[in-house]
Amino acid sequence: MNPSLVVEVLSPSTERYDRGEKASYYRSIPSLQQILILSQDQVFAEHSIRQGDSTWTLVQYAKRADRIQILNIEIALDEIYSGIV
């Protein structure tokens, strides 16, 4: 009911909607602090973080060695994409 994190895996058929209207809806949820969008067909992540003034900062990751701080957990993109060629 009051998520602090949403993780979305993009699919080619819904990517435009997921990045647009759906992402806008997510950002309107008062409790939401972070959105992690993952590409399905390549090592790529977009991490949106709500700032104290309710603006959002976007950080992009594209290297398997990149590490993402999600809430109180740090995870490497390599761990997220483990087993995917």
N, C-alpha and C positions, 0 to 999 in steps of 0.2 A: 504494500500500500504506500509506503514512503521510502522508495529506493534511494540509496546514496550513489549507486553505480549501475550503469546500464552497459552491457557488452553486446555489440551488434556485429554479426558476421555478414558481410555483404554478399549478395548473389548478383550475377550480371543482370538478371531480369528486373530486380527491384532496387538497384544501386541508386538511381536518381531519386526515387521516392525516399529511400532510407537516409540519404544525405541531406535532403531538402525538408519536405513536410514533416516526416517522422522525427528527424533531429530537432526541428523547431519545437515540436510538441514536447520532446524530452526536456529541452532547455526550459520549458515553462513549468516543470514540476518543481515546486519549492524545495523539496528535500534533496533533490538530485545534485550531487557535487561533481561527478565525473561521468564522461561518456567515452567508451573505448570502441572504436570502429575498426574491425579487422578485415583485410582483403582476403577473399577466398582463394585467389589464384596466384598470389605473390606474397612475399614477406613484406608486409606494409601495414602500419597501424597509425590511426589518428586518435590522439588522446586530447579530449576537451576537458578543461578544468575550470570550474566556477571560482571566480575570485571573490574577495570580500565585498566588492561593490556590485556584485551580481553580473559582471561582465564575464566573458569566457575567453580563456587562452587555449590556443590550438598548438599542439606539438606533434610533429610527424616523425615516425621511425621507419627505417627501411633496411637496417642491417641486423642480421641475426644476433650480433653481439650487443645491440642496443638494449638498455635496461629501462623499464618503465616503472615509475612509482605509482601504484594504484592503491588508493586509500592508504593503508599502513603496510602494504606488501610491495616489495621490489621484485620484479620478474623480468627475465631476459626474453626478448622476442624469440630466441632460439627455443626456449621452453614452451612458448605458446604454439610455435610451429613445429614442434618435435614430431618426427615421423612423416612430415610432409616434404616431398621432394620439390 
